[in-house]
């Protein structure tokens, strides 16, 4: 059996390999005129992980002015909507638009296609073993 450090290293190597061939999502971002950082912002807002300029700035490690400029650009491009907070009238709530949801769906599809293309290079036996191992790992992690 593999020791934990070696397993972690193997996992990182596989993850890096799949990430390194992400041609599809880069093409999607380029076509949408959205940067990778902007896509991360959109994803975090869509998932509810950040919904105000200050939480967005914090989650991305940006200054408040930088985050506000990015939000302004994305709002102008139709990806975000800024509304008054129902809790605090001084605060603004940031939400995604249908345009953002469509972009995130295209990105997810491109990532899936890129990963699938990498996996088809594996032998059928390796693909089956990997699918079984990853499925078991996800099941066990879900119990935590």
C-alpha positions, 0 to 999 in steps of 0.5 A: 500500500502507498504511504500518505505522503506518496499518495498526496504527491501522486494526487497532486501530480494527477491534479496538476496534469489535468489542470495543465491541459485545460485548453478548453476553459482558457478558450471559453474565458478568452471568448468571454473576455473574462480573466481567470481571476474574474472567473474565480470571482464569478464562481464564488459569487454564484456559489454564495461564498461571497456576496458583498464587495468586502467579502469578495475582496477578502476571498480573492486576497484583493484590496477593496478598491481592486475588487470594486473595480473588478466588480464594476467591470463585470457588472458593465459586461453583464455578468454581475448585478449590484443591489441594495442589501435587504439587511443593511441599506449602506451595503450592496449585495452582488449577485450573478446574472444568467450570463454568468451562469451560462459562462460557468456552465461552459467552463464546467463543460470545457473542464470535463471535456479536457479531463475526459480527453486526458483519461482516454489516454489511459488503458481501460484497466487503469481507467476502471481502477481509477474510477473505482478508487476515486469513487470510493475516496469521494464516498469516504470523504463525504462521511467526514 
